[in-house]
Amino acid sequence: MLKETQRMTGTVKWYNEKKGFGFITLDSDGKDIFLHHTALQPNEDNNITSGDCLTFTIQPQKKGLAAIEVTRLEEVVQSRISKKNKPLQYNQIDSGLNFADLDLDSKILQAVRDSGYEAPTPIQAQAIPIILNEKDMIGCAQTGTGKTAAFALPILQRLVSIKNNNNMKTKRKIRVLVVAPTRELAIQIKDSFNIYGKYTGLRNTVVYGGVGQNPQVKKLQQGVDILVATPGRLLDLIRQGHINLGYVEVLILDEGDRMLDMGFINDIRTIINYIPKKNRQTLLFSATIPPEVKKLANSILNTPIRIDISPEQPTLEVLKQSVFLISKKKKQALLEKLLVDKSIKRALVFMRTKHGANRVVKILKRKGIHTDAIHGNKSQTARQKALQSFRTGAIRVLVATDVASRGIDVDEISHVIQFDLPDETETYLHRIGRTARAGAGGIAYAFCEENQLHKLKEIEKLIRMRLKIVKNHI
């Protein structure tokens, strides 16, 4: 852990003199520490600007860590920076802020209050001021950190503060485009804009494939301020002349790494060519930043500010994990045995293939277990019905493939069960994060075959901990 008594060095990422707070980026590991004006030495407050080098100590606050005893750094002595410091987990940074501190319009704040939120998550506290300042940004954050609101709130604020679209008698022009890799995620983002923008008079809609386009075209013809879209349907409607991106001011790419996994990078480059480059603000959010995503960011973003909420030690202490060593043919029996436990109120089961998901669902239904599947071969109507049933508790088990699971926004998932280990080590983290959303607790089980022990070692290396191994379980 960071030693409270040890002085650290860092660079001011940004500082709002009016509000009296900002963030410092640690020199040791590039992570961000909250800075409040009360931590500054006398006469320092009025002189703090982005890029300043500071020295300080770390103090735990109610929810995390913040800088104290802050002074300007006169001389950097690298030997005083401990290389053993662990980076902060996303839920360790306590901004000490409320949404009211973030210069948001009263209509937006009322909608936030209606939703029951008072304090921003770390990515929201950091991203909202940057986006409001119309800077390009890369946000590296995992599922459940609140990243949708991190861009939705400041975007709504931007549009509300510029009244020309609301007052225009002509048809509204698309001024904000959000591109997401899956239908579920696109719908979730659209719903968030509806919730937070319900008092603003702004209009948004969503377009995605797998359903007829006519209802979507009718919505577009009525005029919208914000468009959320999946790449394929977006390009189809552009080429048919139903969508004009010539007035877009803000482009948001969500789940950049999943865009890459699903082969959408070239589509994204094509879409960007339809959007004016001059004065465009571009925001990229991604759980990880692989080389191809970094290459894309370098080509479309203008001197972006990077926020990294994804923890290097991402497994939360409140998440209990177990690995079952099991042969492939016994996995189904083990799953059924685990589901006998009534404490498993809502379980998300991950499969490698669509066929495997359908097979597991069929068998569980025969056993009287309320379950359904969600994957790419399911119609949009069937996928949304399964999700709604899972949210309401009508089904106890939802079986999903990784691609389809992106965008699943369901609270209180008690258990995540990895029937098949993922091909990519980092996908393990995305999966278990479904039962530890925004720091909540949960239980994660993984089935590991004998020939997959090398994958298990890679996972343990990534999360920097040994997982509990269960044998003789069936």
N, C-alpha and C positions, 0 to 999 in steps of 0.2 A: 504493500500500500504506500501511497504518498506519505512521507514523513511530515507531520505538521510543523515541526521545529526547523526543518531544513529550508533555507531560502532557495527559491526557484527563479528562473529567468524566463521571460516571454515577450512576445510582441503584441501590441494592441491590434486586434482584428477590426474592431469598431467601438466607438464610444459616443453615446448621445449625451451631450453636455446638458441639454434641457431636462432630460429625464434622469440623468445622473447614474447611468449604468452602461455596461458594455461587456465585451469578452476579450480575454487575453489568450493567445495561442502559446502553449508551452514550447520552449525550445527543445526540450528533451524528447518529446514524442509527438508533437504536432496537435495534441488535444487542446480543447478549449476550457478555460476556467472563468467563472462568472466574476465580474468586477463591479462593485458598487462604490459610489462616490465617497461613502463613509470610510472606505478602506484606504483612501488616498491621504498622503501626508499633507499638511497645510500648504496652500498655494500651488498644489499640483493640479487641482481639479480643472481650472480654466485652461490648462496647457496640454491636456491629454488629447492626442489625435491618433488616427490610424497609422500604424507603422512605428510608433514609439516603443523603445525597449525599456522594460520595467523589471524590477526585482521585487519579490514578495514571498510570503509564506502561505501555506495552505491551511484552511480551517474547515472542519466539518460544519455544515449547517443542518437544518432540520431534515432536508431531503438529499443532501450531497455535500459538495465541496465548493469553496469560494476563496478568492485571494484576499489577504489582509496585509497590513503593514506595507502598503505598496509605495515604492519610491522609484524615481527614474534611474535607470541603469547607467552608471558612469563607466563601468568597465566590465565586459563579459569575461568571466572566468569559467571556462567550460568544465574544469575539473570539479567545480562545485555542483555540477548537475548530475544527479544520480541516474545512471543508466538502468538501474533496477526498478525505477518507477513503473507501476502498471498503469495503463491508460484507463480513463474513466469509462464505466459502463454508461449507457445512455440514460438510465434512470438515476444516476448518481449526481447529476448536475442540478443544483437547486438555484433557479434563477431568482427566486424571491419575488417574482412578478405576478401581477394579475393581468388579464387581457386588457383591462382599462388603461394599463401603462403603455400600451403599444400603439397609440395614436390611431385607433380604429374608430370609424364612424359609429354614432350612437345606435343606428339601425342594425349594424352588424353586431355590436356588443349585446344588444337586446336578444338577437337570435342565438348568440353564444350562450347567454344566460338561460334562455329557454331550453337549451340542450343540456343544461346542468353543469357546464364547465365554468370554472373560475380562473384557474391558473394554467398557463401554457406549458406544454411539455418542452424539454430542452430544444428539440429541433424547431418548434414553433417560436420559442423565445429568441433563437438565433436567426432563423430564416426570415421572419416577418419584417424586422427593420431593414434587412438587406434588400428584400424584394420591394418594399415601399420606397427605397432609394433608387429603384429601377436599375439595380445592378444585375448582371448575369451571375448565375450561381449553380454550383454542383452540390447536391445534397446526398450524402452517402448515409443511408439509414435503413434499418430493417423494418419489416412489417410490424405494426403495432406501436410505432413511435409517434404517431400523429402527423405524419408527413402530408396527408391530404389537406388537412386544415392549415398546415404550414404554408401552402401556396394558395389555397382557396380564399382565406381571409384577406391577405394583402391584395390579391387580384380584385376581389369585390370592392375593396377600399379604393383601388385605383380607378375602377370604372364609376363608382359613385361620385368620386371627387371631380370627375370630368363629365359634366352633364350633357355634353353635346349629343350623345347617342340617345339619352332619355328624352330630350326635347325635340329631336328630329321628327318631322312629319313624314319623311320618307322612310322606306324600310330600313330596319336596323342592319348594320353591317357586323360581320364576325370580327371581333377585336381581340378575342382570346381563343387560342386553340390548345386543347389538352389531348395528347395522343397516349393511349394506353394499349398494352399488348393483348388483353383479353376482354371479352364482353362483360364478364362479371366485374372486373376492376373499373371499366368505363362506366358502367351503371352506378357503381358505388361512388365514383367521383362526381357524377352528375347529381346524385342524391345529396351529396355533401354541399354542392353549390346551391341546391334548392333549400336545404336546411338553413345555411348561414346567410343566404341572400334573400330570404323570404320577405323582408321588409324593404328591400332596395328598389323593387320595380324592374330589376334586370331579368333578362330572359336567357335560358340556356336549354340545350337539348343534347341528345347523344345519338350517334349513328354507329352501327356495328353490323356485321354480317350474320348469316344464319337465319335471318328473318326477312320478310318482304320489305322492300325499300320505300314503298309508297307512303306509309304513315310518317316515316322519317323525312321524306321530301316535303310533305305538307307542312311539317314543323319548320323546316328550313325556309320555306316560302313565306312564312309569317314573320320572319326576321328574328335573329337571335344575337345576343352579345357574346355569349360563351358557347363554344362547341367542344364537346368531348367525343373522341372518335377512336376506333381501332383502325390500323393502317389500311387494310384491304378495302373496307367499305368506303373509307374516306377518299382513297384514290379513285374508286369506281364513280363516286358521285361528283368528284372534281372533273373527271374526263367526260361525264355526261352533261356537264354545265350546271349542275345543281348547287355547287359550292364555289364561292369566290373567296380566296384567302388573301386578296390584294389589300385588305384593310387591317390585317392582323398586326397587333402591337406586341403581344406577348405569346410566346410559344413555350409550352411545358411538355417535356417528355418524361413520362413516369415509368418506373421499372425498366430502366435502360438495359440492365443485364438480361432481363427476360426478353426484351426486344431482340437482343443478340441471339439468345438461345433459340428463338422461334423463327429466326431468319428474316427479321424485318428491317435490318439496318439499311439495306439498299432502298426499301420503300420509304424509310425515314428521310434519306437523302433526297429522294424524288419529291417528297412532300415539302421539304424545306425550300426547294427551288421555286415553289409557288408563292412563298411568303416574302414580302419586302425585307431586305437586309438592313436598310437604313433605319436607325433608332429602334430596332427590334430588341426586346428583352427576351432572353432565352434561359430557361431553367431546366436542369436535368436532375432527376432523382433516380437513384439506383441503390440496391442493397449492397452490391459489390461494384468495383470499378476495374473490370478486366481490360486488357490492352486495347481491344477493339472499341470498347465504350470510351476509353480515354482518347483514342484517336478521333472518334466522332465528336467528342466534346471540344477537342482542340480545333476542329475544323468549323464549328458552328457557334461557339461561345466567344464572347469578347472579354478578355481578362477577367474570368469568373472568380468569384470568392467561393472557396470550398468549405463546406460544413461536414464534418465527419462524426456522426453519432453512432455509427456501427462500431461496437466494441471489439477490441482485439481479443478480449476475454469475454465472449458473448453469452455464455451460459449463466443464467441467473441462479443465485443460490436458492431461490424459492422454488426452482423447478427440479423435481426429483426424476432422475433418469435411471433406467435399467436396460440391460441388453440380455436377450435370451439367446443362448447358443442352441440352434435348432436345425434339423434337416429340412429341406424344402417340402417334402411330402407331409411333414407333421405341422407345418405352419397353420393350416386351417383349424386343426384340432386345438392348437394352443390359443388361437384367437377366440374360439368359442369358449374355451375354459376361462380365459380372462374376462370375457363379457358376462360370465355368471356373477361377477362382483357387481353388486348394486350401486357401489360408489361411483361406478363409471356412468355418469349421468348423460354426458354428451361426448362421444368419441369420434375423432377424425382419423381414418385409416388411410395410409398412403400406399399406393401400388405403383409398380413400374409401368404396367401396360393397361390399356383399356379393356382388353379381353380378360385379363386377370381381375380387374375391378368388377366386371359383370359376373364372373364366376363366383367370387366371394359373396357378392350381394345375393345371388340366387340361393346359395347354400344357407346363408344367415336367415333369409326369409323363411326357408323351410323349417328352420329351428325356432321360428316364432319371434325373431329379433327384428324390430322395426328398423329398416335400413334402406338406403338408396345410394346410387352412384352418380358422380359428376365427372364427365370427361369430354373430350373433343367430339366424340361421335354422337353425343346427346344433343337434341334440339335446344334452342335457347329457352323455349317454354319449359321443357323438361328440367333443364338445369336450374332455372329460377324457382320452379316448383320444389325441387329437391332442397335448394338452399333455404327457402322459406319454411319448409317442414322441419329442417334441422334447427333453424332459429327458434321456432315455436315449441320444439320438443315433440312434434308429431312423429319424428323418427329419432332414434337414439344414436344411430351410427351412420356416418356419411363416409363413403369410400371414394377416394379421389386420386387422380393422377396429378403430378406436379404442375403441369402447365395449366390445367383447369383450376387448380387450387388458388392460383394467384387472383386476388380480388375477393376471396371469401372473407367477409367481414362479419364474423359471428363471435359474440362475447360468451364467456363462461364455458369454453370448451374444457372439459375436465381432464381429458386424456388425448394424447396423440400417439397413435400406434403405427410404427413403420413396418408394415408387413414385408416390404422389400427395402433394403438399404439403397440409398440413392447412388447414381453413377458419379455425381459431383459431390465432393465432401461438403462444400458450403451449403448445398441444398439441405443437408441435415439440420442446419441452423434455421433455415426458413421454415422447415416443418415444425420443429419443436417450439418455435416462436408463436405458433397458433394457440398454444395453451399457456403462454406467458405474455399476453398482450399488455404492453405498457407497464410491465413489472408485476403483473398478477402471477399467482402461483399456478401449479399444475403438475401433471405426471406425464412422462414420456417413456414409452416402451419401444424397443427396436428389436427386430428378429434378425439374427446374424447366422448365416450358414458357415460351415467349416472353411469353405474356400474363400470366404469374404473377410477373414481375420485381418488381412492387410488394409482393407477399407476401414475397419474398426480402429486400427492404429492411427490411420490418417485423421480420423475424426477426433480421437483423443489428443492428437498433436495439435489440431486446430483449436480445440476448446481448452487445451492446457489442463486437462484433468483426466484421471482414470475413471472409467465408467463401471458401475456395479454390474458384475456378470452373474447371471442366474443360470444354474444347471439343474438337471434332474427335476424339471418342471412338468413333465408329462410322460 
